[in-house]
Amino acid sequence: MPDVLGRAPLVHLPLLGADSAGKTMFLMAAVGGLRALAGPGVTVGFGTAEDRDRLSTRSANCGAGRG
């Protein structure tokens, strides 16, 4: 969204589910989708560097078949 229209607020959404319900996979897909849809001038970031690193590690593990 162009800056002239304003900014989107930071929203925290709790995600609850049983063990092995697919919470991590859902979040990875949601972040991937947001990043793919982000147009010029729109950034999708992480709250902390630790969050960014955690996604990178889990993405690599999923790609290697380690869940």
DAZI-V429113 format. One record per backbone hydrogen bond with DSSP energy under -0.5 kcal/mol. NH is the residue of the N-H (numbers start at 0). CO is the residue of the C=O. E is the energy in kcal/mol with one decimal. If there is no record, write none. Layout:
nh->NH co->CO e->E
nh->NH co->CO e->E
//
This chain:
nh->4 co->1 e->-1.7
nh->5 co->1 e->-0.5
nh->5 co->2 e->-1.1
nh->10 co->8 e->-0.5
nh->12 co->10 e->-0.5
nh->15 co->13 e->-0.5
nh->20 co->17 e->-1.5
nh->25 co->21 e->-2.4
nh->26 co->22 e->-2.4
nh->27 co->23 e->-2.7
nh->28 co->24 e->-2.4
nh->29 co->25 e->-2.6
nh->30 co->26 e->-2.7
nh->31 co->27 e->-2.4
nh->32 co->28 e->-2.5
nh->33 co->29 e->-2.5
nh->34 co->30 e->-2.5
nh->35 co->31 e->-2.0
nh->36 co->32 e->-2.0
nh->37 co->33 e->-1.3
nh->41 co->38 e->-2.0
nh->44 co->42 e->-0.5
nh->51 co->47 e->-1.7
nh->52 co->48 e->-2.6
nh->53 co->49 e->-2.4
nh->54 co->50 e->-2.1
nh->55 co->51 e->-2.0
nh->56 co->52 e->-2.5
nh->57 co->53 e->-2.5
nh->58 co->54 e->-2.6
nh->59 co->55 e->-2.1
nh->60 co->56 e->-2.2
nh->61 co->57 e->-2.4
nh->62 co->58 e->-2.2
nh->63 co->59 e->-1.3
nh->64 co->61 e->-1.3
nh->65 co->60 e->-3.2
//
